[in-house]
Amino acid sequence: MKIAGIIAEYNPFHNGHAYHIEETRKQTGCDYIIAVISGDFVQRGAPASSDKYIRTRTALLGGADLVLELPVCAAVSSAETFARTGVRLLDSLNCVNFLSFGCETDRKELLSSLARLFAQEPPAFSRGLSSYLKQGYSFPAARAKAAADHLRSEECLDLLSRPNNILAIEYLKALETSSLSPCFIRRRGQDYHSTNTGKGFCSATALRREIRAGGDLSRLFARQMPPACACALLKWAEYFSFLEENDFSSLLQYKLLLSFGHYEDFTDGNRTFANRLARLWESCTSFDSFCSICKSKERTYTAVSRCMIRILLDIREKEMDLLKELHWAPYARILGFRRSAAPLLDVLKGSSIPVIRKLSSDCRDLTESQKALLDLDIRSAHIYNGVLSRKSGLSVKNEFRQPLVYL
């Protein structure tokens, strides 16, 4: 039995994601595909536009066989932690053969060279990086320029300006200590940041932008999603509202006040940034405007936004330390699966980490550290569901009573 893994967000699921799954099957010849997805909060430092259960359903309708949840403390962390946790989780299942990921270049050798460079950080590269940082470049720009100098390839500058390539490099770094084989899938369609929803595969960014703007979503979804996925998401939207960052503004204001004097717990110990938050917290009138105020050359908008989500969810350094102590894979929580993929459940019995199907019964044998991280996942889901409830006018969904998604 061959099994491929994909680490994703599907926020929302679209034709480009379906293409990725289809190509993964073609290139690997796998029998099953396991998708590890972010839960209700995503890596760019924002709430998912729709909850993890409808995104699980669309992933299964779009071709995945089993969907697992990435622990929230990794889902809202740096690309390095996001990738490392996803790879380690799949590897710990002891049945996955491939990791399939998208990239925006055919230069696999250059991606691999950059992965080795960033993993090893030789002295010459570190000196170059430090020099560019002192000249006032942001960290991403400084790292790209230092890499281009070290590898003597100006192509690095363009390659490292594309988010899918950056994440691909982090996957390759994580795969160095994994038994999984990489499967490169060249991205098709619009650029990651493109807001064009016309011809070809559009980006999830463009879809979220159109969702926020309102209008006729049925035509948009019909054009940019597999039919079954479009139908499922439209049905969900009849009852629930799509969420965005500013839906959490009031809650963020409260959490900033509650956490005053302890901001270093959420800033990786960076006292300079913690002091900046302490000076500016009173300026928080909305989630996105506060992130714009707090960003700087040293810390991008996305990095600030991730920090705000960590404050919002009370994810401190101690939780990140627990994740590291558990070797980045505390457990595998199943969100849904296809009935035709039932043989996968038998294979998962050989996992070296706990596999959770029911919160009420499968958590009894967890260690205290594992329970602490799972409690964080559950609390984060309840926070999301509380805001979703208020915006939709429906009762709050209890995470303990959420059934698995079956197709």
Summary of the structure (lengths in Angstrom):
residues: 407
radius of gyration: 20.6
end to end distance: 21.2
largest distance: 58.1
contacts: 1373
relative contact order: 0.15
helix: 56%
strand: 11%
